[in-house]
Amino acid sequence: MIIIDFDDTLFDTQGFKHELVRSLESLGISAELFWQTYNEARMLTDGNFSYSFERHARILERQGFDYDKVLQNFSLVKAKVKYFLFSDTIDFLESLKKSGHDLYLLSLGDSNFQKLKLEQCGIEKYFKQVFFRGKDKELVVKEILDKNKKSDIFFINDKIKENLKIKNYFSQIKIILKQNSSLDEDKYKNSGLVFFKTLTKIKEYVTDKLK
């Protein structure tokens, strides 16, 4: 059984966000204002992830920008969502699916927004079940484990803190970090977890362990 994260693991979320920045330049919205309002849009006061185009557009509207025009520009990026899958994502999912192991997708974020991205990318078919949550990935992992008593369980995700938390809760799970190029490699080395730069390398590692 393999539990896989979406953002920054299968999907180039950083590239996607930078494209959103560029989409608003024609409206006079600076990168600085984008990130300021993005951070407000992405999380509620209770710690739940909440980003959506509509929520972000409403926040920018309060800054004096036209809500509909912001959404229109965001929609141009939405049409390109599938191109932000990492180049080896499909091969990675195809290979693991063919191996006969159940794949589960676990992603933090607004459920409607995450579902939109997933549907645009066309990869939902590879997963036995998909989970979108506002926070607390460990609760979903527990839910999956309670229903599936498997000996080989892999958790593939890019966030170091999240992975260490999962390891602390579930010592039987084999944790694999997908390295984010924006973070210093020493942080991955110091985590004590197995990490790789590409999904292709992760595929090779998992395939070897499952022989």
Secondary structure, DSSP 8 states (H G I E B T S, - for coil): -EEEE-BTTTB-HHHHHHHHHHHTGGGT--HHHHHHHHHHHHB-TTS-B---HHHHHHHHHTTT--HHHHHHHHHHHHTTGGGGB-TTHHHHHHHHHHTT--EEEEEES-HHHHHHHHHHHT-GGG-SEEEEESS-HHHHHHHHHHH---S--EEEES-HHHHHHHHHH-TTSEEEEE--TTS-HHHHHHHTSEEESSHHHHHHHHHHHT-
